């Protein structure tokens, strides 16, 4: 169970629910906080997140054999992202990765930390690695700008939306106009005992603000956009979390087969929702094309500029220009889709035409 953040004692703090329980959803002014977070004048308390460390001389080569990412040459201070997959190529864990030269830090969702540490410990065998769930000892603070006063802290810089070495973009949008460019993202590791002192009187934004900016950046989140069937291709995660030319790892066969010869069965889409109802549908609401159920809303937020927005995972076969309806109980919301993952994603061998551009 997540220990509530001491920052919940700040004036106006309202605790979040669900995956963000333990930190503030907002401090009384969600949209104003969102503007401040976007401008880089506020930071967001993410101290409920999980932190797992891997130390020892074999740590990077060992993680390299287990994960989708090339890690053997990861330089100290450089940020990346990895996936741990099932044999069928489905996402089991998604970790933000930072190495300090002696320890590899895995920043994960709260629900991932204990299972990930347990799984890694079972994979150790005779290698010189030590795994620890240090979530109780460390907090995470998010920002859209570097914080000069925190230059001595470890910081993970989100590689999204840039296509990393060995990666591939499934997005229709060209990389230089990807909305993720408007949301640079930094996560600072702060000793839990020093969280309040480190933040001091710096303005705070709640998790609602961070979620709205994430959704607008088309950035998938483990546990929100993922389920027990999700493969990386469906969420455009080949751009930041998969190295297509690295050695063997569990799930690699599915990654290669879908990328080269097949198509992912579903695709991530951004939805601009009708704002006239002054309410938001819940995550998990059905997405319909006419009378057909074609997908599910995975994340939803009120954006300070665009109004109500959402991410959804829908069937690949849905026409790109089809106007969709989000149905929350008996309440319908008209939804205009904006393509994230191209409908013809995958099958790159012999590709000549289509939505998808070639490798970057």
Secondary structure, DSSP 8 states (H G I E B T S, - for coil): -----GGGGSTT-EE--GGGTTSEEESS-HHHHHHHHHHTSEEEE-TTSEEEEEESTTHHHHHHHHSSS--TT--TT-EEEEEEE-TTSBEEEEEEEEE-SSEEEEEE-TTTHHHHHHHHHHT-TTSS-EEEE-TTTEEEEEESS--GGGTTS-EEE--TTS--TT----BSS-GGG-GGGG---EEEEEEGGGHHHHHTT-EEE-HHHHHHHHHHTT---TTTT--TT-BGGGGTTTTTS--TTS---TTHHHHHHHHHT---SEEEEEEEE--TTS----TT-EEEETTEEEEEEEEEEEETTTEEEEEEEEETTS-TT--EEEEETTEEEEEEEEESB-TT-S--TT--SSS-----
